[in-house]
Amino acid sequence: LCFTDEGRNAVDHAGGAHIVVDHIRSLCSKTDPASEKLLTVFCGMLMNYSNENDTLQSQLINMGVIPTLVKLLGIHCQNAALTEMCLVAFGNLAELESSKEQFAYTNVAEELVKLFKKQVEHDKKEIIFEVLAPLAENDVIKLQLVEAGLVECLLEVVQKTVDSDKEDDIAELKTASDLMVLLLLGDESMQKLFEGGKGSVFQRVLSWIPSNSHQLQLAGALAIANFARNDGNCIHMVDNGIVQKLMDLLDRHVEDGNVTVQHAALSALRNLAIPVVNKAKMLSAGVAEAVLKFLRSEMPPVQFKLLGTLRMLIDAQAEAAEQLGRNVKLVERLVEWCEAKDHAGVMGESNRLLSALIRHSKSKDVIRTIVQSGGIKHLVTMATSEHVIMQNEALVALALIAALELATAEKDLENAQLVQILHRLLSDDRSAPEIKYNSMVLVCALIGSEPLQKEVQSMAFLEVVSKLRSHENKTVAQQASLTEQRLAVES
């Protein structure tokens, strides 16, 4: 009856689910064949009843059916038909957030891992995987699964299936390695498996990177990106040669490579480049050159990670920023991506990298390269971003341009209407203090150009700035006084 919507609704109105759940509770511990057969049918009814129906799934969860089903799984683990039906009913419930909290209070992780270890057939493993995947999204359950020994099971699956070209084995390899990556998304479960970089799991995952299976390369690189979520782990991994492994992997995928593998390897490199001590080491290992090979990529996810990796690498690394900032091909590509309106992430990262090249190199050559490639207008637009951090990065870069190469950039700054934008930022009460401060610093620098000075004079900046003298932020108030003096002298 519960196979159709009409049937489900009728059973729901008649209170059928309550009756069935009560029966499951009272029969749960009985292992005679008749009871087990009845329990199998009951689980099948719950499976159909809750199939793709959030409301009925919630109803069953609120009735407290989850602990009962977990108990059932433990008691009847020898009965294949019953455990299978119980698992499929689980599968429907495990999708809901509220269910995961209930599952976390049971020993479901232990029972599932115990059951998984006994399975030989692909189909049976697949059914357990389908329950494990949604449950493993919960951080508490992730840790429980790791403690119950799921990782060892997954590594065994990988070992058995890695060289096979059977369709079932390929599917199993994918599911097992994906699940492994998912377990590493939890901070506690990830640290437990890292074991200070000495963990056998971490070592096994490392061995996936040079593998010939694209799926394992992908999972290995994603796993490294997940391990690289705190400075300690990142420093340890860079000191132990992980960067070379990732660069070798990228090298194998430069020509018509696998986009998902490129994306994963770049993600790992980006995360590894975050700690200050790693930047110089990674630069001298040639990471920037390895990453630049993907400049031709037309795939936004790869472009996004490539930009992020370069931006992390040059943070406070003047020499590297100068070298990259003088690379005309790179700068031209950045300017092109600054217009990628369909891909906000790529557009934002390109703008941020342009600004970073100037801020970290403080180099006239870099500024000239960016001016010649048409990058100025994008930095000016970036100053109007909805993100304060991006606005600020743009204003600092523009202030450096005005201080170091005003004559070269004058025309572009004028065409991009920078003066009007600064007037707007200073007049807007919602502008953050650092935005107001850096806008005034920039106004003072622009006065050194005749056409820009005329624009400043024509726009009544004095009024706006004198109001800011009483700003609650002391630094802003001080800068307002200085700016007012400069403007008064120039007028």
C-alpha positions in Angstrom: 0.0 0.0 0.0 2.8 2.4 0.9 4.3 2.1 -2.5 2.1 4.9 -3.9 1.4 8.4 -2.6 -2.3 7.6 -2.1 -1.5 4.6 -0.1 1.0 6.4 2.0 -1.5 9.2 2.8 -4.1 6.7 3.7 -1.8 4.8 6.1 -0.7 8.1 7.6 -4.3 9.2 8.3 -5.1 5.9 9.9 -2.0 6.2 12.2 -0.4 3.1 10.5 3.2 4.2 11.2 2.6 4.3 15.0 1.2 0.8 14.9 4.1 -0.6 12.9 6.8 1.2 15.0 5.2 -0.2 18.2 5.2 -3.7 16.7 8.9 -3.3 15.7 9.7 -2.3 19.3 8.0 -5.3 20.8 9.4 -7.8 18.4 12.9 -6.3 18.1 14.6 -8.8 20.4 12.9 -12.0 19.0 15.1 -14.0 16.7 12.6 -16.8 15.7 12.0 -17.1 11.9 8.4 -15.9 12.1 9.3 -12.8 14.0 12.3 -12.0 11.8 10.1 -12.4 8.7 7.5 -10.0 10.1 10.2 -7.5 11.1 11.6 -7.6 7.5 8.1 -6.7 6.1 7.8 -4.0 8.7 11.1 -2.4 7.7 10.1 -2.7 4.1 6.9 -0.9 4.9 8.8 1.9 6.6 11.2 2.1 3.6 8.3 2.7 1.2 6.4 4.9 3.6 9.3 7.3 4.0 10.6 7.2 0.5 11.3 10.7 -0.9 8.8 12.2 1.6 10.4 14.7 4.1 7.3 15.1 6.1 6.8 11.3 6.7 10.6 10.9 7.3 10.4 13.6 10.0 7.3 11.9 11.5 9.2 8.6 11.9 12.3 10.4 13.3 10.1 12.2 15.9 8.6 8.8 16.9 12.1 7.7 17.9 12.4 4.9 15.3 16.1 5.4 14.8 17.5 3.9 18.0 15.1 1.0 17.5 16.3 0.3 14.0 20.0 0.5 15.1 19.2 -2.0 17.9 17.5 -4.2 15.3 20.6 -4.1 13.1 22.8 -5.3 16.0 20.5 -8.1 17.1 19.7 -9.5 13.7 23.0 -9.0 11.9 23.0 -12.7 10.8 19.8 -12.3 8.9 20.7 -10.8 5.5 17.2 -10.1 4.3 16.2 -8.2 7.5 19.5 -6.2 7.8 19.2 -5.2 4.1 15.6 -4.0 4.5 16.6 -2.2 7.7 19.5 -0.5 6.0 17.3 0.8 3.1 14.9 2.2 5.6 17.9 3.9 7.3 19.0 5.3 3.9 15.7 7.3 3.6 16.0 8.7 7.1 19.7 9.5 7.1 19.3 12.3 4.6 17.6 14.6 7.1 19.7 16.8 9.4 17.5 16.0 12.4 18.1 12.3 12.0 21.9 12.7 12.1 21.7 14.1 15.6 19.7 11.1 16.7 22.0 8.6 14.9 24.9 10.3 16.7 23.5 9.1 20.1 23.4 5.5 19.0 26.1 3.0 18.2 25.2 3.0 14.5 28.9 3.6 13.4 30.0 0.4 15.2 27.1 -1.7 13.8 27.6 -0.4 10.2 31.3 -1.1 10.3 30.8 -4.5 11.8 28.3 -5.3 9.1 30.5 -3.9 6.3 33.5 -6.1 7.3 31.3 -9.2 6.8 30.2 -8.3 3.2 31.7 -9.9 0.2 29.2 -9.0 -2.5 29.4 -5.7 -4.2 25.6 -5.0 -4.0 25.6 -5.5 -0.2 28.6 -3.2 0.3 26.8 -0.6 -1.9 23.7 -0.6 0.3 25.9 0.1 3.4 27.8 2.8 1.5 24.5 4.5 0.7 23.8 4.9 4.4 27.4 5.7 5.4 27.7 8.7 2.9 24.9 10.9 4.4 25.7 9.9 8.0 29.4 10.8 7.5 28.4 14.4 6.8 27.9 14.8 10.5 31.1 15.7 12.4 30.2 13.6 15.5 29.4 10.5 13.4 32.6 11.1 11.3 34.7 10.6 14.5 32.6 7.6 15.5 33.2 6.0 12.1 36.9 6.6 12.3 37.0 5.1 15.8 35.0 2.1 14.7 37.6 1.3 12.1 35.8 2.3 8.9 39.0 3.8 7.5 40.8 0.5 7.5 37.9 -1.1 5.7 38.0 1.7 3.1 41.7 1.3 2.5 41.2 -2.4 2.1 38.5 -1.8 -0.6 40.9 0.6 -2.4 43.7 -1.9 -2.3 41.5 -4.7 -3.7 39.9 -2.7 -6.5 42.6 -0.3 -7.6 44.0 -2.4 -10.5 40.6 -3.8 -11.6 38.8 -2.6 -14.7 35.5 -4.3 -13.8 32.7 -1.7 -13.6 31.6 -2.8 -10.1 35.2 -2.5 -8.8 35.7 0.9 -10.3 32.4 2.1 -8.7 33.5 0.7 -5.4 36.9 2.3 -5.6 35.2 5.7 -6.2 32.8 5.3 -3.4 35.4 4.2 -0.9 37.9 6.9 -1.7 35.2 9.6 -1.8 34.0 8.5 1.6 37.6 8.6 2.9 37.9 12.3 1.8 34.5 13.0 3.5 35.8 11.6 6.8 38.7 14.0 6.6 36.4 17.1 6.4 35.8 16.9 10.2 38.6 18.6 12.2 38.7 15.9 15.0 38.6 13.0 12.6 41.2 14.6 10.3 43.6 15.2 13.2 43.1 11.7 14.5 44.1 10.2 11.1 47.0 12.6 10.6 48.6 11.6 13.9 51.3 14.2 13.5 52.0 13.2 10.0 53.1 9.7 11.2 49.7 8.1 10.8 49.5 5.0 8.6 46.3 6.4 7.0 48.1 9.6 6.0 51.0 7.6 4.6 48.6 5.4 2.5 46.8 8.5 1.2 50.1 9.9 0.1 50.8 6.8 -1.9 47.6 7.5 -3.9 49.0 10.6 -5.5 51.5 8.9 -7.9 48.9 6.2 -8.7 47.7 5.6 -12.2 44.1 5.8 -11.3 42.6 9.3 -11.8 40.1 8.5 -9.1 42.9 7.8 -6.5 44.9 10.8 -7.7 41.9 13.0 -7.1 41.0 11.5 -3.7 44.7 11.7 -2.7 45.0 15.4 -3.6 41.6 16.2 -1.9 42.7 14.3 1.2 45.9 16.4 1.3 43.9 19.6 0.9 41.8 18.4 3.9 44.8 17.5 6.0 46.2 21.0 5.2 43.6 22.8 7.3 45.9 24.0 10.0 49.3 25.5 10.1 51.0 22.7 12.0 49.9 20.1 9.5 50.8 22.3 6.5 54.3 23.0 7.8 54.9 19.3 8.5 53.8 18.3 5.0 55.9 20.9 3.2 58.9 19.8 5.2 58.3 16.2 4.2 58.3 16.7 0.5 54.5 16.7 -0.3 54.9 19.7 -2.6 57.0 17.8 -5.1 54.5 15.0 -5.2 51.7 17.5 -6.0 53.8 19.2 -8.7 54.6 15.9 -10.3 50.8 15.1 -10.3 50.0 18.5 -11.9 52.7 17.9 -14.5 50.9 14.7 -15.6 47.7 16.7 -16.2 49.0 19.8 -18.1 48.0 18.7 -21.6 44.3 17.8 -21.8 44.5 16.8 -18.2 41.8 15.7 -15.9 40.1 18.9 -14.7 39.0 17.5 -11.3 42.6 16.3 -10.5 44.0 19.8 -11.6 41.5 21.5 -9.3 42.2 19.2 -6.3 46.0 19.4 -6.6 45.8 23.2 -6.9 43.5 23.3 -3.8 46.0 21.3 -1.8 48.9 23.7 -2.9 46.8 26.7 -2.0 46.1 25.4 1.5 49.8 24.5 2.0 50.8 28.0 1.0 48.9 29.7 3.8 51.5 29.4 6.7 54.1 32.2 6.4 57.1 29.8 6.7 55.9 27.7 3.8 55.7 30.4 1.2 59.4 30.9 0.5 60.0 27.1 0.6 57.2 26.5 -2.0 58.4 29.3 -4.2 62.0 28.0 -4.3 60.5 24.5 -5.1 59.1 26.1 -8.2 55.4 26.0 -7.3 54.6 29.3 -9.0 56.1 28.0 -12.4 54.1 24.8 -12.0 50.9 26.7 -11.4 51.5 29.1 -14.3 51.3 26.2 -16.7 47.5 26.2 -16.2 47.1 29.8 -17.3 45.6 28.5 -20.6 42.9 26.6 -18.8 39.3 27.6 -19.8 37.8 25.9 -16.7 36.6 28.4 -14.1 37.2 26.0 -11.1 40.9 25.5 -12.2 41.3 29.3 -12.8 39.9 30.0 -9.4 42.3 27.7 -7.5 45.2 28.8 -9.7 44.6 32.5 -8.7 44.1 31.6 -5.1 47.4 29.6 -5.0 49.4 32.5 -6.5 47.8 35.0 -4.2 48.7 32.9 -1.1 52.3 32.4 -2.4 53.2 36.0 -2.9 51.7 37.3 0.4 54.6 39.4 1.8 57.0 37.9 -0.7 58.3 41.0 -2.5 60.6 39.2 -4.9 58.1 36.7 -6.1 55.4 39.4 -6.4 57.7 41.4 -8.6 58.6 38.5 -10.8 55.0 37.5 -11.3 53.9 41.1 -11.7 56.3 41.7 -14.6 55.0 38.6 -16.3 53.0 40.2 -19.2 51.2 36.9 -20.1 50.0 36.5 -16.5 48.9 40.1 -16.1 47.0 40.1 -19.4 45.2 36.9 -18.4 44.3 38.5 -15.1 42.9 41.6 -16.8 40.8 39.3 -19.1 39.5 37.3 -16.1 38.6 40.5 -14.2 35.8 40.7 -16.8 34.5 37.1 -16.2 31.1 38.3 -15.2 29.7 34.7 -15.3 32.2 33.6 -12.7 32.1 35.9 -9.7 34.8 33.8 -7.9 37.3 34.0 -10.8 36.5 37.7 -11.2 37.1 38.4 -7.5 40.3 36.4 -7.3 41.8 38.0 -10.4 41.1 41.5 -9.0 42.6 40.5 -5.6 45.8 39.0 -7.3 46.2 42.2 -9.4 46.1 44.3 -6.3 48.4 41.8 -4.4 51.0 42.0 -7.1 51.3 45.8 -6.5 50.9 45.7 -2.7 53.6 43.1 -2.1 56.1 44.1 -4.8 55.7 47.9 -4.4 57.5 47.9 -7.8 57.3 50.6 -10.5 57.8 47.9 -13.2 54.9 45.9 -11.9 52.7 49.0 -11.9 53.7 49.8 -15.5 53.0 46.3 -16.6 49.5 46.5 -15.1 48.8 49.9 -16.6 49.9 48.8 -20.1 47.7 45.7 -19.8 44.6 47.8 -18.9 44.4 46.7 -15.3 43.8 50.1 -13.6 40.1 50.3 -14.3 39.5 46.9 -12.6 41.3 48.1 -9.5 39.1 51.2 -9.4 36.0 49.1 -9.8 37.3 46.8 -7.1 37.3 49.8 -4.7 33.5 49.7 -4.9 33.2 46.0 -4.1 30.6 45.0 -1.5 33.4 43.2 0.5 35.4 45.6 2.7 38.5 43.5 2.5 38.5 43.8 -1.3 37.7 47.5 -1.3 40.6 48.0 1.1 43.1 46.0 -1.0 42.1 48.0 -4.0 42.6 51.4 -2.3 46.0 50.4 -0.9 47.1 49.3 -4.4 45.8 52.5 -6.0 47.6 54.6 -3.3 50.9 52.8 -4.2 50.2 53.5 -7.9 49.6 57.1 -7.2 52.7 57.4 -5.1 55.1 55.5 -7.4 53.8 56.0 -11.0 51.1 58.7 -11.0 52.1 60.1 -14.4 51.9 56.7 -16.1 48.5 55.8 -14.6 47.0 59.3 -14.7 44.9 58.9 -17.8 43.5 55.5 -16.7 42.6 56.8 -13.3 40.8 59.7 -14.8 38.9 57.5 -17.3 37.9 55.1 -14.5 36.4 58.1 -12.6 38.4 57.3 -9.5 37.9 60.8 -8.0 34.1 60.5 -8.1 34.3 57.1 -6.5 36.5 58.4 -3.7 34.0 61.2 -3.1 31.2 58.7 -2.8 33.2 56.4 -0.4 34.0 59.4 1.8 30.4 60.7 1.8 28.9 57.4 2.6 28.2 56.9 6.3 28.3 53.1 5.8 32.0 53.1 4.6 34.2 51.3 7.1 36.8 53.4 8.9 39.7 51.8 7.0 38.0 52.6 3.7 37.6 56.3 4.7 41.2 56.4 5.9 42.7 54.9 2.7 40.4 57.0 0.5 41.8 60.2 2.1 45.4 58.9 1.7 44.7 58.3 -1.9 43.1 61.8 -2.4 46.3 63.4 -1.0 48.4 61.3 -3.5 46.2 62.2 -6.5 46.7 65.9 -6.0 50.2 65.5 -7.5 48.5 65.2 -10.9 47.1 68.3 -12.5 44.0 66.9 -14.2 43.1 64.8 -11.1 43.8 67.7 -8.8 41.3 69.8 -10.9 38.7 67.1 -10.4 39.3 67.0 -6.7 38.9 70.8 -6.5 35.7 70.7 -8.5 34.0 68.2 -6.2 33.9 70.0 -2.9 36.1 67.4 -1.1 36.9 69.9 1.6 33.3 69.8 3.0 33.3 66.0 3.2 36.7 65.8 4.7 36.2 68.5 7.4 33.1 66.5 8.6 35.4 63.5 9.1 37.6 65.5 11.5 35.1 64.6 14.3 34.9 60.9 13.3 34.7 58.5 16.3 37.8 56.6 14.9 40.9 58.6 15.9 43.0 57.5 12.9 40.3 58.6 10.5 39.9 61.9 12.4 43.7 62.5 12.3 43.9 61.7 8.6 40.9 64.0 7.9 42.9 66.9 9.5 46.0 66.2 7.4 43.9 65.8 4.2 42.0 69.1 4.9 45.4 70.9 5.3 46.7 69.4 2.0 43.5 70.4 0.2 43.5 73.9 1.6 47.1 74.4 0.5 46.4 73.2 -3.0 43.3 75.2 -3.5 
